[in-house]
Amino acid sequence: LYVSVFKGDDTEGLPMDNEAFELWKQFVQEDRIILGNKKDNFWEMGDTGPCGPCTEIHVDCRSAAERNATSGKELVNADHPQVIEIWNNVFMQFNRLKDGSLQPLPAKHVDTGMGFERLVRVLQGKQSNYDTDIFQPMIRFIEEKSGKTYKSAAQPGDADWNAAVAMRVMADHIRAISFVIADGQLPSNNKAGYVIRRILRRAVRYSYTNLGFKEPFLNQLVPVLAEQFKGVFNELWEQKDFVQKVVLEEEVSFLRTLATGLQRFDKYKPQNSIVEGSFAFELSDTFGFPIDLTELMAREKGLTVDVEGYELSLQKQKEGSRAATAIDTEDWVIVNEGEESEFVGYDLSEIETEIVKYRKVSAKGKTQYQIVLRQTPFYAESGGQVGDTG
């Protein structure tokens, strides 16, 4: 076990965190306390905002022989896969202003972040998060259905490497999106919903390319995951059928275009090892490939993507769409006096009522009318609840 504390920074006029240092000395040997610089032990959320020094807990998971050969102290914060950070405590005591200066906060607190999967890995004595009982039930299920064996120790270039990576990605991603869907966030093409769709499509591509699943498969992992968390996170267990249905629909949708998109990518001949932004946009617009998936596939071939060019193509499409969907809205025509519309949907699903006002709306060559009723059983979109239709 190693811990790190902030050693101070002369350029900022920040002193060493002696309080944390002295407290740690009560629990660990002094030679296990590492003095870290601003890069490693001063946490900031961005160019501005709350920040402060931090103290981290690291664990050396290497064998005794490896620890004797090289001190773990030298490998802390060196991206060694077996010397890992499991906990971080940030002492929020400053606010970074736009001019770069630090302003003391009136109220100070500790912002703690613990890696659950990493902690389980350490406690179970595993060499990888994916070897723990968090992920193994799903990985064993993938093994059974794919006919391939998961090799935890596989390295890049090994025959089993691609299969191992795919199984990890699939188990990790389905776990993430299942909980989010159970919490009410559905896949979509914008905002948080698009994050879910991107994660899911990345997993579908791995299952298709690395494990040969040409038909929807990821959705079958949902009951396996739900069974694990029954009694712990009952929301997932109670909604497992719904979550599985949502994942299945997303898989079916993406698999319609995935094969053609992959063929298009494989035939593409980039110039100077750069995938043009316009081509990346074509993959997104025509085949549903999120830009981060295209970047992933490009990296696998030693290529980079012109993301700026992609963003430019995306912006042009948005501008064209806005022009094509220009809406002409006429003034309201008052039919009956009174502005407020009474919602009666808690008790009634249909009523006879009168129109308060209406207006004509034209878009894309079509004409529609918007009406306001004296009473309505239709719930208006509000408070995160989607409005009724019918």
Backbone torsions as a table, in degrees:
resi	resn	phi	psi	omega
1	LEU	NA	133.0	176.2
2	TYR	-129.3	149.6	174.8
3	VAL	-129.3	153.5	178.2
4	SER	-126.7	146.6	177.0
5	VAL	-133.9	158.2	-177.7
6	PHE	-71.8	126.9	-178.3
7	LYS	-89.1	-1.2	-178.8
8	GLY	97.2	167.5	-179.9
9	ASP	-148.1	116.0	-176.4
10	ASP	-66.5	-37.0	-177.3
11	THR	-64.7	-29.8	179.0
12	GLU	-95.7	-8.1	-176.0
13	GLY	69.9	31.5	-177.9
14	LEU	-100.8	128.7	-179.3
15	PRO	-79.7	166.9	175.1
16	MET	-66.7	149.1	178.8
17	ASP	-83.4	76.9	-177.6
18	ASN	-66.9	-30.6	-178.9
19	GLU	-62.3	-48.1	179.0
20	ALA	-64.6	-39.6	-179.3
21	PHE	-60.0	-47.2	-178.1
22	GLU	-67.6	-36.1	178.2
23	LEU	-66.4	-42.0	-179.7
24	TRP	-64.8	-32.4	-179.3
25	LYS	-60.9	-21.5	178.9
26	GLN	-75.2	-15.3	-173.3
27	PHE	-123.3	-25.5	-179.5
28	VAL	-131.1	157.7	177.6
29	GLN	-64.6	146.2	-175.4
30	GLU	-61.6	-30.6	-179.6
31	ASP	-74.8	-3.4	175.0
32	ARG	-98.3	1.8	178.2
33	ILE	-99.4	121.9	-176.4
34	ILE	-106.2	133.8	176.5
35	LEU	-89.5	113.6	-175.2
36	GLY	-101.1	152.5	-179.8
37	ASN	-83.6	-174.9	-177.1
38	LYS	-63.5	-34.6	-179.4
39	LYS	-62.1	-42.3	-175.0
40	ASP	-94.2	-27.4	-171.0
41	ASN	-129.9	28.7	170.5
42	PHE	-137.2	108.6	-171.6
43	TRP	-92.1	133.2	175.8
44	GLU	-134.4	143.4	-177.9
45	MET	-86.0	-11.4	-179.5
46	GLY	170.1	-159.3	179.8
47	ASP	-67.8	-27.0	178.1
48	THR	-135.4	163.9	175.1
49	GLY	114.7	178.9	-178.9
50	PRO	-58.6	144.2	-179.0
51	CYS	-161.7	175.8	178.1
52	GLY	167.3	170.5	178.2
53	PRO	-66.9	157.2	179.6
54	CYS	-137.6	159.7	174.2
55	THR	-124.7	134.3	-174.5
56	GLU	-117.4	153.2	175.4
57	ILE	-114.0	125.6	-179.2
58	HIS	-122.0	148.2	178.4
59	VAL	-125.2	132.4	176.4
60	ASP	-92.3	107.3	-176.2
61	CYS	-95.5	10.4	-178.4
62	ARG	-74.0	169.2	177.8
63	SER	-71.1	163.9	179.6
64	ALA	-60.2	-39.5	180.0
65	ALA	-62.7	-42.0	179.7
66	GLU	-67.8	-38.1	179.6
67	ARG	-67.5	-34.5	177.8
68	ASN	-70.1	-32.3	-178.2
69	ALA	-74.9	-40.3	-178.6
70	THR	-138.3	127.2	-180.0
71	SER	-64.6	135.6	177.8
72	GLY	-63.8	-23.1	180.0
73	LYS	-59.4	-33.6	-179.8
74	GLU	-75.1	-16.5	-174.1
75	LEU	-105.2	-4.3	176.7
76	VAL	-64.5	132.5	-178.1
77	ASN	59.3	28.2	178.5
78	ALA	-112.8	16.1	178.5
79	ASP	61.8	28.8	175.6
80	HIS	-77.9	130.0	-175.0
81	PRO	-65.0	-17.2	-178.4
82	GLN	-109.5	-1.6	175.0
83	VAL	-116.8	98.0	-165.4
84	ILE	-121.2	149.0	173.9
85	GLU	-83.8	130.4	178.5
86	ILE	-113.8	-14.1	-174.7
87	TRP	-154.1	144.2	177.2
88	ASN	-140.6	132.5	176.0
89	ASN	-118.4	115.4	179.4
90	VAL	-99.9	127.7	179.0
91	PHE	-93.1	92.2	-177.0
92	MET	-70.6	104.1	-178.3
93	GLN	-135.4	-4.6	179.8
94	PHE	-128.9	160.6	170.3
95	ASN	-122.6	120.9	179.4
96	ARG	-81.4	120.3	-179.0
97	LEU	-89.1	169.5	-177.3
98	LYS	-61.5	-30.5	-179.7
99	ASP	-81.0	2.8	177.5
100	GLY	92.4	-8.6	-178.6
101	SER	-78.4	161.6	179.9
102	LEU	-108.0	128.6	179.4
103	GLN	-113.1	125.0	178.9
104	PRO	-59.3	138.6	178.1
105	LEU	-80.9	142.8	178.8
106	PRO	-67.3	-31.3	177.5
107	ALA	-124.3	126.3	-176.8
108	LYS	-108.7	146.7	179.8
109	HIS	-152.1	171.7	178.7
110	VAL	-104.9	124.9	176.4
111	ASP	-103.5	107.3	-174.0
112	THR	-105.7	138.8	179.0
113	GLY	-132.3	121.3	-178.4
114	MET	-120.1	134.7	177.9
115	GLY	-84.3	102.5	-175.7
116	PHE	-59.8	-49.2	-178.0
117	GLU	-62.9	-38.1	179.0
118	ARG	-67.5	-40.6	179.5
119	LEU	-63.4	-42.5	177.5
120	VAL	-62.1	-41.6	178.4
121	ARG	-57.6	-45.6	-179.7
122	VAL	-65.0	-46.4	-177.7
123	LEU	-64.8	-31.9	-179.7
124	GLN	-92.7	-0.5	176.6
125	GLY	66.3	36.3	-178.7
126	LYS	-99.6	159.9	-179.7
127	GLN	-91.3	-7.3	-178.5
128	SER	-151.4	150.1	174.9
129	ASN	-56.8	-34.1	-174.1
130	TYR	-76.8	-8.4	176.5
131	ASP	-89.3	-4.0	-178.3
132	THR	-83.5	169.9	-179.9
133	ASP	-74.1	0.9	173.4
134	ILE	-71.0	-43.4	-174.0
135	PHE	-107.3	-21.9	-172.0
136	GLN	-60.0	-39.6	177.6
137	PRO	-56.2	-41.6	179.3
138	MET	-70.4	-41.1	180.0
139	ILE	-64.1	-40.0	177.6
140	ARG	-63.8	-36.7	177.5
141	PHE	-65.2	-42.0	178.3
142	ILE	-63.7	-41.4	176.7
143	GLU	-56.0	-48.5	-176.7
144	GLU	-60.5	-44.9	-174.9
145	LYS	-79.8	-27.0	-178.3
146	SER	-90.6	-21.4	-176.6
147	GLY	77.5	10.2	179.1
148	LYS	-110.0	151.3	-178.6
149	THR	-98.9	134.1	177.6
150	TYR	-78.2	122.2	178.9
151	LYS	-110.1	101.9	-176.0
152	SER	-61.6	-34.3	-175.2
153	ALA	-88.3	4.1	-178.4
154	ALA	-59.7	142.3	-179.7
155	GLN	-118.1	159.6	177.3
156	PRO	-53.0	132.1	-178.0
157	GLY	99.8	-22.1	177.6
158	ASP	-71.1	154.7	-180.0
159	ALA	-61.7	-30.3	-176.3
160	ASP	-93.3	0.4	-173.0
161	TRP	-62.9	-51.1	-176.3
162	ASN	-60.4	-40.1	179.1
163	ALA	-66.5	-41.0	-179.6
164	ALA	-63.5	-44.0	179.3
165	VAL	-62.2	-44.4	-179.0
166	ALA	-60.6	-43.7	-179.1
167	MET	-64.0	-39.6	178.5
168	ARG	-64.8	-47.2	-179.2
169	VAL	-61.2	-45.5	-178.2
170	MET	-62.8	-45.5	-179.8
171	ALA	-64.9	-43.8	-179.0
172	ASP	-65.6	-47.6	-173.9
173	HIS	-70.3	-40.4	-179.4
174	ILE	-68.0	-31.2	176.8
175	ARG	-64.8	-45.5	-178.6
176	ALA	-63.8	-51.4	-173.0
177	ILE	-73.3	-28.4	179.5
178	SER	-63.8	-44.0	179.1
179	PHE	-65.8	-38.5	-178.8
180	VAL	-68.0	-42.7	178.0
181	ILE	-63.9	-41.5	177.9
182	ALA	-61.9	-27.6	178.3
183	ASP	-83.8	-2.8	173.6
184	GLY	111.4	-2.3	-179.9
185	GLN	-94.6	116.1	-179.3
186	LEU	-96.6	153.8	176.5
187	PRO	-63.9	143.7	177.7
188	SER	-158.5	-171.8	-178.7
189	ASN	-100.6	10.9	178.5
190	ASN	-147.4	156.6	175.6
191	LYS	50.9	-136.7	-174.9
192	ALA	-61.6	-33.1	179.3
193	GLY	-62.6	-32.0	-179.6
194	TYR	-75.5	-28.6	174.6
195	VAL	-61.0	-44.3	178.5
196	ILE	-61.5	-45.7	-179.2
197	ARG	-62.9	-41.3	179.3
198	ARG	-62.3	-45.9	-179.6
199	ILE	-61.2	-44.5	-178.0
200	LEU	-65.2	-42.2	-178.1
201	ARG	-69.2	-32.5	174.4
202	ARG	-62.3	-43.6	179.5
203	ALA	-66.6	-39.8	178.4
204	VAL	-60.9	-42.3	-179.9
205	ARG	-63.0	-40.8	178.1
206	TYR	-64.0	-43.9	-178.6
207	SER	-65.4	-35.7	-178.7
208	TYR	-72.6	-49.0	-173.4
209	THR	-79.9	-45.6	-172.4
210	ASN	-88.7	-27.3	-176.0
211	LEU	-118.0	-5.5	174.6
212	GLY	78.4	19.5	177.0
213	PHE	-79.3	101.5	-178.8
214	LYS	-89.2	-12.7	177.2
215	GLU	-113.3	160.3	179.8
216	PRO	-53.7	129.3	-178.6
217	PHE	-133.6	-36.8	-173.8
218	LEU	-54.2	-36.0	-178.0
219	ASN	-59.7	-25.6	-179.8
220	GLN	-70.5	-15.3	178.5
221	LEU	-79.1	-19.0	-176.8
222	VAL	-60.2	-48.5	178.4
223	PRO	-62.6	-33.1	178.1
224	VAL	-63.3	-45.7	179.0
225	LEU	-66.0	-44.2	-178.2
226	ALA	-61.8	-37.7	178.3
227	GLU	-62.2	-38.8	178.6
228	GLN	-60.4	-39.3	-171.1
229	PHE	-101.6	8.1	175.9
230	LYS	-61.9	128.2	-177.6
231	GLY	90.8	-14.6	178.1
232	VAL	-110.0	-48.6	176.5
233	PHE	-130.8	79.2	-173.0
234	ASN	-64.9	-21.3	179.6
235	GLU	-58.4	-38.1	179.4
236	LEU	-70.8	-43.3	179.9
237	TRP	-61.8	-42.8	-177.8
238	GLU	-68.8	-26.7	-177.2
239	GLN	-110.1	16.5	-173.4
240	LYS	-59.3	-37.2	-180.0
241	ASP	-65.7	-41.8	178.4
242	PHE	-65.7	-46.6	180.0
243	VAL	-60.6	-43.8	179.8
244	GLN	-62.3	-39.8	179.1
245	LYS	-63.8	-42.7	179.1
246	VAL	-62.4	-46.2	179.9
247	VAL	-63.3	-41.7	179.1
248	LEU	-59.7	-46.2	180.0
249	GLU	-61.4	-40.0	178.3
250	GLU	-65.6	-41.3	178.6
251	GLU	-62.5	-47.9	-179.4
252	VAL	-57.8	-43.6	-179.3
253	SER	-61.5	-47.8	-175.6
254	PHE	-73.8	-34.9	-178.9
255	LEU	-66.4	-18.6	177.2
256	ARG	-64.7	-31.6	-175.0
257	THR	-115.9	-10.0	-173.3
258	LEU	-60.0	-50.2	-176.0
259	ALA	-60.4	-45.2	-179.6
260	THR	-65.3	-40.6	178.5
261	GLY	-64.2	-40.5	177.9
262	LEU	-64.8	-40.1	177.0
263	GLN	-63.0	-42.1	178.5
264	ARG	-61.4	-41.5	-180.0
265	PHE	-67.0	-42.9	-178.1
266	ASP	-64.3	-30.5	-179.1
267	LYS	-85.3	-13.6	-176.7
268	TYR	-67.4	134.9	179.7
269	LYS	-111.5	97.8	-177.9
270	PRO	-74.5	154.7	175.0
271	GLN	-101.7	133.4	177.9
272	ASN	56.2	35.2	176.6
273	SER	60.2	26.0	180.0
274	ILE	-122.0	126.5	174.8
275	VAL	-80.7	120.2	-177.0
276	GLU	-61.0	144.9	179.5
277	GLY	-61.4	-35.8	-180.0
278	SER	-65.2	-35.2	178.5
279	PHE	-72.3	-40.5	177.0
280	ALA	-60.4	-37.5	178.2
281	PHE	-68.1	-37.5	177.1
282	GLU	-60.6	-42.8	178.3
283	LEU	-61.7	-36.9	-179.7
284	SER	-73.8	-48.4	-172.9
285	ASP	-73.6	-37.6	-175.3
286	THR	-93.5	-39.3	-172.5
287	PHE	-112.2	-2.6	176.3
288	GLY	77.2	23.6	179.3
289	PHE	-85.0	111.9	174.3
290	PRO	-58.6	151.2	-176.0
291	ILE	-60.3	-35.1	-180.0
292	ASP	-69.6	-26.9	175.1
293	LEU	-70.9	-41.1	176.8
294	THR	-63.5	-40.0	177.1
295	GLU	-62.5	-40.3	178.8
296	LEU	-62.1	-47.8	-179.9
297	MET	-64.2	-35.9	178.5
298	ALA	-65.4	-44.0	179.2
299	ARG	-60.4	-36.5	179.2
300	GLU	-62.8	-22.3	178.6
301	LYS	-105.0	9.6	-179.6
302	GLY	74.4	25.9	-178.1
303	LEU	-113.0	165.6	173.0
304	THR	-123.2	161.1	-178.5
305	VAL	-111.7	136.7	174.9
306	ASP	-76.9	84.5	-176.1
307	VAL	-65.8	-35.5	179.4
308	GLU	-62.4	-42.0	177.6
309	GLY	-65.5	-36.3	176.7
310	TYR	-62.6	-46.7	-179.7
311	GLU	-61.7	-36.5	178.9
312	LEU	-64.8	-44.4	178.1
313	SER	-63.5	-39.4	179.1
314	LEU	-64.0	-41.6	-179.5
315	GLN	-65.6	-39.4	178.3
316	LYS	-62.6	-39.8	179.4
317	GLN	-65.6	-41.5	179.7
318	LYS	-62.4	-41.8	180.0
319	GLU	-64.8	-40.2	177.6
320	GLY	-64.7	-38.9	179.8
321	SER	-66.1	-39.6	179.7
322	ARG	-64.0	-39.9	180.0
323	ALA	-67.2	-38.4	-177.7
324	ALA	-73.4	-22.8	-176.7
325	THR	-110.9	27.6	177.9
326	ALA	-59.0	133.3	-174.8
327	ILE	-108.5	131.1	175.9
328	ASP	-106.3	110.9	-176.6
329	THR	-111.9	122.4	179.2
330	GLU	-84.0	171.6	-179.9
331	ASP	-71.0	156.4	176.7
332	TRP	-66.3	141.2	172.8
333	VAL	-106.6	115.9	-177.8
334	ILE	-79.8	125.0	179.1
335	VAL	-102.0	-45.9	178.0
336	ASN	-134.4	144.4	-178.9
337	GLU	-66.8	149.7	178.3
338	GLY	117.8	133.0	-174.3
339	GLU	-101.7	-40.4	-173.1
340	GLU	-72.8	141.8	175.4
341	SER	-110.7	128.2	-176.3
342	GLU	-90.7	127.6	177.9
343	PHE	-86.4	124.3	-178.7
344	VAL	-122.8	16.1	-173.1
345	GLY	-68.8	-15.8	178.0
346	TYR	-69.9	-25.9	-176.7
347	ASP	-112.6	-26.6	-174.1
348	LEU	-129.6	147.7	175.2
349	SER	-107.0	-14.7	174.4
350	GLU	-151.6	147.0	-178.8
351	ILE	-148.5	164.7	167.1
352	GLU	-103.8	129.4	-177.1
353	THR	-150.0	-179.8	-179.3
354	GLU	-111.7	154.9	178.2
355	ILE	-81.2	130.4	176.1
356	VAL	-84.1	-46.7	179.4
357	LYS	-160.0	165.7	176.8
358	TYR	-150.0	163.2	173.9
359	ARG	-149.6	156.7	-178.4
360	LYS	-94.8	133.7	-179.8
361	VAL	-128.4	124.4	179.7
362	SER	-115.5	132.3	178.5
363	ALA	-156.2	137.3	178.7
364	LYS	55.0	35.6	178.0
365	GLY	77.0	3.3	-179.9
366	LYS	-110.6	148.8	179.0
367	THR	-116.1	130.6	176.0
368	GLN	-131.2	166.2	177.4
369	TYR	-123.8	134.5	173.8
370	GLN	-100.2	134.0	-178.4
371	ILE	-127.6	147.5	173.1
372	VAL	-114.2	124.5	-177.2
373	LEU	-100.3	155.1	177.9
374	ARG	-62.9	-43.2	175.2
375	GLN	-133.2	151.8	-179.5
376	THR	-150.6	138.7	173.5
377	PRO	-88.1	-1.6	-178.4
378	PHE	-84.5	124.0	178.9
379	TYR	-77.3	126.8	178.3
380	ALA	-80.4	147.2	-179.7
381	GLU	-59.0	124.4	-175.3
382	SER	-166.4	145.3	173.4
383	GLY	59.1	27.6	179.8
384	GLY	88.6	-7.1	179.6
385	GLN	-91.7	127.8	-179.3
386	VAL	-69.1	141.7	-178.9
387	GLY	-69.4	156.3	178.1
388	ASP	-72.9	153.8	172.4
389	THR	-131.7	160.1	178.7
390	GLY	153.1	NA	NA
